[in-house]
Structures are given as C-alpha cells and as structure tokens.
Amino acid sequence: MPPFTVLHICLGNICRSPMAERLLAVAMAEAAGSAPAADRLVHSHSTGTGGWHTGERMHPSAARQVRARGGDPDRFTARRLRSDYLDAADLVLVATGDQQLYVNSLRPEAAARGFVLGELGRLLPEVDLAALPPPERTPAGVRARGVALVSGLDAARAGAGPRPGDDLDDPWGRGEQTFARVADEIEAVVRALAAALLPPG
C-alpha cells in the first residue's frame, strides 16, 4: 500500500508549494522520530498549475526559509500539474481559492480531498481526532488515519468554500520578510497536520 500522499499546489512550483512540501517532511520527521521513517509514512510532493518554471530549482529565498527551519531544499525540480498527480493524492493542498477552483474543474472528483492550506488549518480544530482510527506508525495505519482525517475535514466545512483569509500570499518578486511570513504560515499548518496524523505520546 502506498503511503498517505499529500500534493501541494501553487502557481509556478518554486515558492509556496515547495516550501510546503519540504516543511511537511520536516514536521513528519519530528513526529515520526526520523526522516526515513517519515518518508515511509507520508509522501509529500508538489507541483504548479503553470509551466513557466518547469525544471527549475526552488526559489533561493524559499530554499533559505526551508533550510532555516531544518528542511532540505536540495534535489528539487519544479513540475507542472498533471491529472495523475491529483488522482494519486489522498490530500490536495493549494495556495489559494482560485487555484482550488482550477483543480476542481480539472478533477471534480478530487474536490472532497482538496483544501486551501489556510482553510485546512482553520478546519483542523473542528475535527474530532479521537474518532479517527488510532495512530499507528505504519504506512497502512497513517494512511487509514489520514484518509479519515480528510473526510472529517470535508464534513467540517459543510460545503462551504474557502475564505479570502485562507489564501497564502505569493512571495515571488517580494522581499525576504514576505517569504519568512509565508513560510511561518505554512509551517504552522503542516505542523498541525503532522500532529493530527501522528500525535505525540
């Protein structure tokens, strides 16, 4: 069985989504006790809705933010979104509501698995984590808990769309302060997600 798969999406796949990809990996490594163990449990990867930066490395400012938070920005290559990435994802996290609309038009059946990153952070406290399958440090256990968590998140939004405040600002072309603020917002949400998948204790 494949691990619980999280697909992060932004526009060009060199700023927001790669930061989310690598910062979720950091959060899962901390929750699991090691990076190799985390890699077995959750597959975190990213893509962009546009192909302008396909084949490029992570934006240098994004890479600095990942590194400053204990992550590894190396061996990253920007990719353009494909339908099979959506088909294989258990959870789809997009940067903005506009991107969510695009993803839903591309794959309507993925709508229940797709959230704006800030929307997910806002909804997580509304899910009864005790009602999910018990946390297990196995690929099958984390995937079962993750799939149930996504279902609970979808139920919690009760058909409502994301709010404007759920969007992540695009830091491209802006200063280090903006990259740091966006990275802080991403880190807060992916740490909460990792804690929901693998609670401490």
PECOR-V192534 format. One record per residue. N is the residue number from 1. PSI is psi in whole degrees, 0 to 359 (* if undefined). Layout:
[[N:PSI] [N:PSI]]
This chain:
[[1:134] [2:157] [3:167] [4:125] [5:123] [6:124] [7:122] [8:136] [9:134] [10:202] [11:295] [12:353] [13:38] [14:352] [15:279] [16:308] [17:322] [18:325] [19:316] [20:318] [21:309] [22:329] [23:329] [24:321] [25:320] [26:313] [27:320] [28:323] [29:320] [30:320] [31:324] [32:343] [33:347] [34:155] [35:316] [36:321] [37:319] [38:320] [39:328] [40:332] [41:324] [42:130] [43:110] [44:118] [45:173] [46:167] [47:171] [48:152] [49:339] [50:158] [51:16] [52:327] [53:14] [54:130] [55:352] [56:163] [57:171] [58:145] [59:137] [60:322] [61:322] [62:318] [63:320] [64:320] [65:320] [66:313] [67:320] [68:338] [69:16] [70:8] [71:173] [72:109] [73:357] [74:167] [75:39] [76:137] [77:126] [78:143] [79:157] [80:146] [81:136] [82:154] [83:325] [84:335] [85:319] [86:320] [87:326] [88:352] [89:135] [90:333] [91:129] [92:121] [93:119] [94:161] [95:327] [96:164] [97:324] [98:319] [99:326] [100:319] [101:319] [102:314] [103:317] [104:328] [105:329] [106:319] [107:83] [108:328] [109:348] [110:357] [111:322] [112:343] [113:3] [114:136] [115:145] [116:143] [117:313] [118:328] [119:316] [120:316] [121:323] [122:325] [123:335] [124:315] [125:344] [126:351] [127:133] [128:96] [129:333] [130:339] [131:352] [132:163] [133:145] [134:145] [135:130] [136:141] [137:53] [138:155] [139:316] [140:321] [141:315] [142:322] [143:318] [144:316] [145:320] [146:316] [147:319] [148:323] [149:315] [150:318] [151:319] [152:323] [153:318] [154:321] [155:323] [156:329] [157:348] [158:41] [159:356] [160:148] [161:176] [162:160] [163:156] [164:325] [165:351] [166:341] [167:148] [168:128] [169:147] [170:116] [171:355] [172:131] [173:6] [174:178] [175:177] [176:327] [177:320] [178:317] [179:318] [180:318] [181:315] [182:319] [183:322] [184:317] [185:316] [186:312] [187:319] [188:317] [189:315] [190:331] [191:320] [192:320] [193:313] [194:320] [195:328] [196:325] [197:318] [198:83] [199:148] [200:154] [201:*]]
